[in-house]
């Protein structure tokens, strides 16, 4: 899998939007169906947990950082062995030699012992200081210089302690020293103070004692100096010990003195211990150089962890910390470390450098296909880390842009899983923090009856605000998959207006050939989010639809997309689906109809034959939206009829792609327009022959909508006119009666896809029996009464509604199916 390295450069901060989409995933979230006339099954595939992350790694698969912890373990074994030999040598020198043979020691042996002890002391001191400065080099990734000198001054009080601890088990590598952490933190805090307010006094730690010798006190140069000092001291110890062991010139002593043999043996043991300690240390250094320098272990692990060029600092820091734990405590303590826990610890640091290291590691692991499963699982169950990431979203200092960006990317992946999304949204102030990622130019302000334009003035013109907009919308979109989170989004102050503002796309943007993919993606994500919010079920969805429709820019923004977005059919479809969801509310339906041009643009898309076949879903969605807007809205029906589209609707009945939606629109116009609009849809009568043929031959949804259309169209015709239509279709009335009875027999229980077919069939049967008395006898002979009794026994709430929101019915039929059955039974009894 091709990956991209995230660095501190401005170019890397501004990620290419197409690549960002490929990593974060931008598939349209499962929203409402393209229709709301049918109930949606509650048994749906749970996609909220099916993110693109990988499953957790098996226990048999080793993490790359285990190579580092194993190496740290081996080095710690050698280091502690050398320390143990040194402690034994010190005890032997002080207790046996200096305590028992001090008088008889030769002057040369005395000074050899003293020199060896001093050399060992210097080696161990430089060893501890070397690794401390190597740690310092990993912390200070920005400023260098006098801060290193301050570290030298701050560590001077360790010298005496190190001399005392020369030959007893000591911690060669300490955990990150508090003084070193404070150095880094004070440097960044001083930088902030320097920008925000001038300092009038010198802090003792900030006095530039060696202003022109900064290079000498760089951390890496000091650690290199101490590294060579260790090698020199160990080599000197080997040379001195070998000289004595080979020559064995331990000075003269009187013949026959029984202590001579004992003294010589004691000196042999001491020099052997000193030689062994130095050789073990050199072996440790050789192993270190072989693994770290020659085999490039750090680079190898960095490559496997996919941390990029800047990741070497993180890997080196992790290795030193693991080694430090092995030295300070049990040699097995370092084996318990892993990169994710290490990064989470750094995330809670007060040092910006450590925060940057930590958030970079978590970001890379969360985005990696190989490691994302384990990483997101571990982050998700650590509430303090999630809270820290949410807190970082509020950091607007340009110097913290990389940290903020990485935190937003981690949360965008974390929100992809249901349980994690609930944890994120459950954090106090989380929605406000996510809202802070969104920067818009237009907002409401001033008096209540005005809309003012507000320009945002940025302190840094190179700040990647558009990238944060993308991430903010993505996080919200993933959170909105959960019903409870939708309510929290709606309750967050000023968040909905921000989201709606991103749906703005005028003619210039939509028709521009050079428009960037990021601009279109912003509109797309905002529309996806609005669609998900508007399609929420229950009381929460009702309130959200009300608030969304009341924002004055919502419908006009969608109208512009419908009018100018022919090059972006996906945006048009999303905008139409938003209208469909909003039309579930009566007030929103009226607002949409009152907004000039919306109905006209929907019809333009519906009748546009120039749309490619692979984009026909836009035409189907527009037909569904028109049918929804015409349902139970007399004013919208009147507006549609004024557009003079009756002839085109009749023609659409002959187009397989459009005939179902066209029949729905015509049926709603006939049902809800009122008798005063009779003259406006006289043209619908010409479609009756087509409708009758489809009733006889079609099945399923097409048959249902045609029966519903016929039941209302015939009401505006006389018996003579209807007879002419039957003759024109070549169908006899008894054939239609037989088809109706067969439909009732076939659909003894209402089906979720065609819940109104029995109701429409009974409505059509009632019209036929009222139209001609002969039709009553036809139905009697066909057993209509028996089928009606069966309908009475099998009715359900499913047949009682015109519109559904999920599995909830929203709009009841004016006449219940029981009332229709009773009416039909009375006509049959005549």
N, C-alpha and C positions, 0 to 999 in steps of 0.2 A: 504494500500500500504506500503510495507516494505521500510523503509528508512534507510539511513546510516548517522551517525553523523560524521561531519568533524571537526577534532581537530587539534591542533598544532603539534602533534607528527609526527615523520618522517613516521611512518607506515600509518598514516591517510593521509599524503600528497601524498604518493604513492598509490593512489586508485587502487583497483583491476580493471583491464581493462574490464572485463566482466561486472562488476557492473556499471562502467562508461558508457559503451555502453547502458546498459538498461535504464539509466537515461537520457542520452543525445540523444539517438535515433541514430541508425546507419543503417537505411534501405537505400538501394540503391536508390539514387535520380533518378527521371525520366530522363533518358538521351535519346539518339537517339534510334530509333527502331533498331532491329537486322538487318534490311536491309535498304539500302539507294537507292534501285532501284525503290521504290515507294514513292510518295510524302506523307508527314505526314500531317494529317488534322490539320488545325489551330484551330479547336474547340476541345480543350483539357481541361481536368479537372485541375483546378488550385490547385496544391498541395503545392505551396510555402507558403501559409498561413495556411495550415492544419497541424500545428505542434501538438506535443503531449500535449501542454499546455491546461489547462482547460479554459472554458469560464469565463468571469468575474462573481464574485459572485453577487447574487441578493441583492437588497437593504434590503430585509427582513432578510438576514443572517448576523448575527453579527460577526465581527472580534474578535478574542480572546483578543486582546489588549484593547478592549472596557471595559472589566472587570476592568482593571487597571485604565483607565481614570475615570470610574465611582467611583471607590474606592478613587482616588485622589480628586475627587469633594467633596465627603462626608467628607473626612478628612479636606479639605480646609474650608468647611462650619463650622466645629467645631473649627478649628484654628482661623478663622476670628471672630467667636463668642467670643472665649476666649480673643482675642486681643481687641475686642470692649468693653467687660466688663472691661478689664484692663485699657483701655483708660479712660472709665467713672470713674473707681475707682481712677485713678491718678488725674483727674480733680476734683473729689469730695474731695480728700485728700488735694490738694493744694489750691483750691479756697474756699471751705466751711470750712473744719476743720482747716487748718493752717492759712487761711485768716480770718475766722470769730471767731474761738474759740481757737486760739493759746495760749492766756493767761490763759484760763480756763481749758486747757487740763491737765489731770493728767500726771505725769512723766511716769507712766507705759504705758498709752495709746500712749504717744508720741513715746516711743521706740518701742512699738508694731507696730505702723504705719510705722516707719522708717525701722524696720526689715522686715516687709511684703513687702515694696517697694523694698528693696535691694534683698530679696529673688526672687521676681517677675522679677527684672532686671537680676539676675543671671540665672533664668530659661529661659528667652527669649533669652539671649545671648547664653547660652549653646545649646538652641534649634536650633538657626540659624547655630551655628558652627558644631553641630552634623550632620545635613544634608549636610553641606558643606564637612565634612570629609567622610561622606558616599558616596558623589559624587566622592571625591578624590579616594576612594577605588575602585570605578568602573573604573576610568581612568587608575590608575596605576596597570596594570595587569602583570607587569614584575618586575622592581626594586622596592624595598621598603626601608624605613629607613630614611636617613637624608633628603630626599626630603620632607617627612612629617614634619620634624622639620622646614624646610625652609617655609613650608606653614603656620606653627604657627607664625613664625616671620613675614611673609608677611601680616598676618591677624590681627596683634596686633593693627593696626591703626583703626580697626573697633570697639574696645572696648568702647571708649568714645561715639561714635555714637550710639552703642547699648544701653548704659545707658540712653542717651537722649531720645531714642525712646521706652522706656520700655512700656509706657501705651498709645501709639498712634498706629494706624494701620501701621504695618510694614511688610516687606517682610521677613517672617521667613526663607524661602528657596530662596536663590537667584538663578538666572540662573548660569550656570557654570562660576565661577568667572574667570576673565581674568588672575589673578595671578595663579590660579590653572592650567589653560590650559598651561600657560607659563612654569609652573613647569614641567609638563609632556613633553612638547616639548623640553625644554632645556635639560632634562635628556637624551632624545634620540639623540638630536643634539650633546650633550657632548659625548655620546657613539660613535657617528660617528667620531667626531673629535679625540677622543682617539685612534681610529683605524687608521685614515688616517694620522694625523700629531700630534706631541706632543705639549702640551700647556705649555708655559714658565711662565705664570702668573696666579694668582688665580682670579677667578671671585668671587664677593662678595657673590653671592648666592650659591657658591660651597664650601665655607670654612667649613670643617668638625668640627664644634664646639663640638659636642657630638658623637665622633666617636665610643665610646664603649657603647652608650645608644640607639642604633638604635631600639631595640624592643619596648622601651617605646613610641617612636614617630611613631609607625605604625598607619596608618590611621584608621584601624578597632579598635585598642585599644583606640585611642583618641575619636572616635565616641561612643564607649561603655562607656567610662568615662563620657562623656557629657550626655549620655542617663540616667545614674543613677543619675547624678547631677540634671537633670530636675525632675525626680521622687521624689528625696529627697526634692527639693525646693517646689514642688507642695504639697507634703504631709505635710511639715512644715507649709505651708500657710493654709492648711485645719485645722491643729491642732490649730494653733494660733487663727484663726478666730473663730473656734468653742468654744475655751476656753473663749473668750471674749463674744460671743453671749450667751453662757450658763450662765456664772457668772454675766455678765452685771456690773462688778465692774469698773465703769468709773471714779472713784475718787470722792472726796467730793467737794461740792460747797455750798455756803451760802443758807440757806433756803429762800424761796420766790424769789430767783433769777429767772427771767423769762427765762433766757438762758439755764437753766438746762435741761428742757425737750427737747429743740431744739438741744442741744449738744448731749444728749444721742441718740436722733433719728438719728442725723447725723453720730454718731459712729456706730450705728446699720446698717445703710445703707452702710457705708464703709466696715465693716466687712462682710456684706452679699455679696457685690460686689466682695470682695477678695475671699470669699468662693466659690461663683458661678464661678468665673474665674478658680480657681484651679480645681473644680469638672468637668467643661467642658473640661479642658485640660486632666485630668485623664480619662475622657470618651473617648477623642480622642485617647489617648495612648492605652486604653483597646481595642477600635475598631481596631486600628493598629495591636496590638498583635494578636487579634482574626483572622483578615483577612490574615495578612502576615505570622505570625508564626504558629498559630494553624491550620488555613485552608490551609496554604501553597499556597496562591494565586499566588505568583510568579512562583512556580514550576508548578502549574496547567496551567498557561498561556504559560509557556515555553514548556510544553509538547504538548499543542494544536498547538503552532507555529512550533513545530518540530525543535527546535534550538539545541537540544542536551545538554549535560552537561555544556559546556562552554556558552550556551545561557543564563544561569541565570544572568550572569553579564550584558548582553545586556538588558534583561528584567528589571533588577533592575535599570539600568541607565534610561531606558525609563520611568519607574514609577516615579523616582525622578524628571525627567524633566517635566513630566505632573503635578506632585504635585507643582513644582516650578512655573509653569505657572498659575496654579489656585490661588496660593498665591500672586504672584507678580501683576497680572492683574485681569481680571474678573474671577470669580470662574468657568466660562464655557470655559475659554481658553484651558484648558487641554483636553476638550472633542474633540477639533479640531485636536488633534494629532493622528497619526497612525504610525505603525512600519516602513512602507516603506518610508514615508517622513522623519521620524526620522533617518533612516539609510542613506538616501541620503544626509541629512545635515552633518552627521558624515563623509561621504565619502569625502567631500570637506574640511575637517579639515586638519591642518598641523601636527596633532599628529598621529604618527603611531598606537598608541593604539586605538584611535577613528576611524581611517581608518579601522583597523582590525575588530572592532565591526560592523561598518557599512557595510563593504563588506561581512561579514559573514551572516548578516541578509538578505541582498539582495540575496546572493547566495542560502541560504536555501529556501527563499520564491520563487525564480525563478525556483528552482528544484522541489518544492512541487506541486503535482498535484492539490491540493486544492487552493493554492494561486497564482500559476504562472500566470494565466490570468490577474488578477489585477496588479500584480507586474510588469510584462513585459510591460503592457500597460502604466503604470505610468512612468517607466524608459524610454520607447521609446519616449514619448512626452517631456521629460526633456533633452534637448540637452546637457546641462552642465554636467549632470550625465553620459551620454553616452561618452562625451569627456573625462571625468575623468577616466572611465573604460578603454577606449582605451589608455590613458596615462599610466595607471598602467601596461599595457602589456610590457612596456619598463623597468620596475623596475627589475633589475637583481641581486640586492643585496640578498644574501641567507637569510638574516633576514626578507626580504619582500616576501619570496617565497609563503607563504600562501595567502597574499593579491593578488599577481599576479595570482596565481592559481584560486582563487575565481573569480577575475575579468574576467579571460578567460572563466570560466564556465558560468558566467552570459551572456557574449557576445555570447557564443555558443548557448544559448537558445534565446537570443534576435534576432540573425540573422535568426532564423527559420521563422520569419514573414516577408512578402515582404516589407512592409513599413519600418519596423525597420531595415531590411538589407540595404535598400537604405540610411537610416540615418547614419548607421554605416560606410558604404563605402564612404559617402559624407564628412566625417570628414577629414580635412587636415592631412595627414600622417597616416591615419588609416591602409592602406595596409602595410606600412612600419612597423608599430607597430605589426600587426599580423605576419608579416614576421619574426620579432624578436623572436617569439615563436619557430621557426623552427631552430634546431641546427643539422647541417649535418657535416660529417667528410670529404666528398669529395667535392671539389669546384674548379672552374677554377681559375687559377692564373698563374703568371709568364708570359712568352712570349706567343704570340698569337698561336704558333704552338705546344704548349705543354700542357699536362694535369698533374698537380702536385697534390700530395697528401698532404693534410694539416690536422694536428691533432689539435683538439681543447683541450686546457688545461683548466681544470676547477679549480676554486679556492676551490670549495666544492664538493668533490666526491660523496656526498650523495644528491646533488641537483637533483630534479626530471625532468631532461631534457626530458626524453621520454614521460612523462605525458604532458608536454607543446607541444611536437610535435603532440601528439594525438589531443589536443585541437586546435592547430593552423590549422591543416588539416581539422578538423570538421568545424571550423568557415569559412574557405575559401570555403569548399564544400557547405555550406548553402548560402553563399554570391553568389556563382557561379550560383545559380538558376536564378538569374537575368541577363539578357543579358548585361546591362551596366556595371555591376560589373565584368563580365568576361573580358571586355576590360581593366578595371582598374587593375585587377590581372595581365594581360599580360603586362601592361605598368610599373608595379612596378619593379624596378631594382633588378636583381638577384633572384626574387621570383620563376620564372618558373624553373630555374636550381635546386633550392632547392626542389621544388615539385617533379621533375623528379628523383632526387637523392633518394627519399624515395621509389621509385618503384624498387629499386635494391634488388633482392632476388636471391641469388645464389643457387647452388646445396645443400650446407651444410644447409642453412636455410630451404629450401623447403622440403628436405627429412628427416630432423631431427625429430625424434619422440618426443623429449622433448622440442621442440620450444614453446615459450610462446605465448599465444593468442595475447598479445599486439604487438608482432613483426609482426604477420600476419595481424593484424588490421591496423598497420601503412601502410603496402604495399597496403592493400585493399582500405583504404581511399585515398591514393595518386593516385591510379589507377582510383577510382571514380571521383576524382577531374580532373585528366587529361582528362578522357572521357568527362566530362561535358564541359570543355574548348574547346576540339577538336570538339565537336558537335555543337558549337555555330554557328548561321547562320549569313549571311551577310558579309560585309567587315571585321567586327571584327573577325568572325570565320575564315575567310581566312587568316588573319594575324596571329591569334593564331596557326592555323595548321602549318603555315610556320615556326613560331618560335619554336614550339614544335618539329617538325621533324628535325630542324637544330641542336638541342641539341644532341650531339654525343652519349649520353647514352640512349636516349629514346627507340630506336628500339632494341638495344642489351639487355636492361633490360627486355623488353617484350619477346624477344626470350628465355631468360633464364627461364622465368616463363612458357612459353609454353613447354620447354624441360624438366624441372624438377618438374613442378607443378601438376603432376597427382593426388597428395593427396589434392590439393586445386583447385578444378574445378572453384570455384567462381573467383579466381584470374586469371585463364586462360581465362574465359569468359570476364572479364573486360579488360584484355590485348588485346584480339581479337577485342573487340568493339572499343578500342582506334585505332587499326590498320584500322578498317573499316572507322572511321571518318577521319583519316589522309589521307586515300586513295582517299578522295574527291579532293585532290590536286595532280596534275600531278607530280610535283617534289617529293612530299612525297611518291607517289606510286613507283617511281623509287628508292628512297632511301630504302624503305622496301624490294623491290625485290633484290637490291644489297647486302643487309645485309645477310651474309651467314647463311643458316639454317632456316630462317623464313618460307619460302614456304614449305620446307620439314616438319617442325614441325606442320604446319597447316594441311598438308595432313595426317600426322601421327595421329593427333587427329580426323580428319574427318573420317578416315577409321578404327579407333580403336573400335572394337566390344566389347572389354572388359570393356568399360565405362558403369556403371550402368544406368538403364533406367531413374532414377531421375536426371541424369546429362547429358542427351542427348542434352540439350540446348547448351552445349559447342560444340558438334559436328556440330549442325546446324549453330552456329555462325562462326565456322571455315570455313564451306562451303561458307557462305556469304562473308567472308573476302577474300577467294581465288577468288571468282567470281568478287569482286570489284577490286582486284589487277590485274586480267586478262583483265578487261574492258579497251579498248583503249590503251593498253600497249603491243606493239609487243615484246619488250624485256622480259617482265614478262611471256608472253605466251610461248616464246621460252624456258625460264628457267623451266616452268612447264612441257613442253613436254619432256625436257631432264631428268626429274625425272621418266619418263616411268610409268606414272600412268593412261594411257588411258584405259587399261583393267579393272583396278579397278573402274574407273569412269563409264564404261559401266555396270559393275556388280552393281554399286550403283543405277543405274536406276531401278533396280528391288527391291530395299529396300524402303519401304514406307517412312521411316524417312528421307532418304537422296536424293530421286529421284529429288525433285525440285531443290535443290542446285546443285546436280550433273549435271542436264540438263542446269542450268545457266552457270556453269563452261565450259561445253562442247560447248555451243553455243558461248560464248565469245572467246574460243580458236579457233573455226572455223571462227569467224568473224574478228578477229584481228591478227591472226598469220601470214598471208601472204601466197602466193602461194608456196613460197620456202619451207614451212614446211608441204607440202601436205603429204609426206610419213610418217611423224611422227604421224599423227592422222588418218591413214587409218583404224585403228581398230574401229573408231567411227561408221563406216558403219554397223557393226554387230548389232548396237543398233537400226537401223531403224525400224525393225518390232515392237519392243517394243514401239517406239515413235509413230508409226502410230496407234497402238491400243489405246494408251492413248489419241490421238487427237480425235478419234471417241467416246470414252467412258467417258473420264474425263471431268471435268468442272473447272471453276475458274482458280486459279493460276497454277495448274498443267497443264491444257490444254494450257495456254498461253506460258509457257516455252517450252513445247513439240512442239508447232507450230513453235516457234522461232528456236529451235534446228533443226527441220526438214527442214526449209527453207534454212539453211546454210549447212546442211549435204548433201542434194541432189545435191548441186552445185559441189561436188567433185565426182559425179557418172555419168556414161553414162546412156543413155536411157535403154539399155539392163540390166545394173546392177540394176537400179531402178525398172524395171519390175520384176526382180527376188525378190527384197525386198517386193514388193506388194504381190506377190504370197506367199512368206514365211509368211507374216502377215495375209494372208487370207482375204485381203481387196482389193477391186477393186478401180481403180482411180476415177471412177464416185462417189463412196461413199465418198472419201476424198473431192472431189469437192462439193458434197452436204453438207458435214460437214462445209466446209469453208463458203459457202453461208449462212448456218444457223447461224453461228457465227456472221457474219456481220448483219444479221437481229436481232439477240438477243441483240447485243451490239451496238445499234444505237447511244448511247452516251458513251464516255470513262468513265470507272469506276476507282476510285482512287486506288483500289487494283490491277487491271489488266489494266494499262493504255496503254500497247503496244499490246494488243491482236489483234486489227484490223490491225495494221501495219504489224505484223507478218503473219497474215492470208493473207493479200494482197501480201506480199513477196512470200509466198508459192504458191499462185495462179499464180503469174507471172512465177515462175519456172516451174510449171506444164504446162502452156500454151506454154512456150518456149521448153519444153521437147518433147511434142507430140502435133500435130495439132488437134488430136481428142479431146484433153482436152479443146480446145477452144470452140468447139461445146457443150461440156458438160456444161460449164459455161454459154454459151448463153441460152441454154435451161432452166437452173436453175434460170435465172433472175439476173445474176451477174452484168450486166450493171446498172440496177436499184439500186442495193445495193451500187454500187460505187458512184453513184450520191448522194445517201443519205449520204454516208461518207463525200463527199465533202462539204455538207451543215452543217455537225455537227462536223467538226474537231476543235480541240482546242490545246492550247499550252501544255496541259497535255501530248499529244501524241508525242511531239517533242523532248523529252529529254530521255537520258539513265539513268541519275543519278539525284537524288534530295537531297537537303539539306533543310529539313523542307518542306515548300511549294515552294521553289525556285529551278528551274531546273538549273543544272550545266553543263551538257554535251549534246549537241544537236546531234541528229541522222545525219549521213552524208547524208542520203536521206530523204527528208521530206515526209510526208504522201501524200501531194498533188502531188509530183513527182511520187510516186508509183501508185496513182490512175490514173494519166495521162498515165503512161506506160501500166497499165493493160487495160485501155480503148483503147489504140492503138492496143494492141494484139487482143482484142475482135472485133475490126473493120476490121481486116484482112479477 
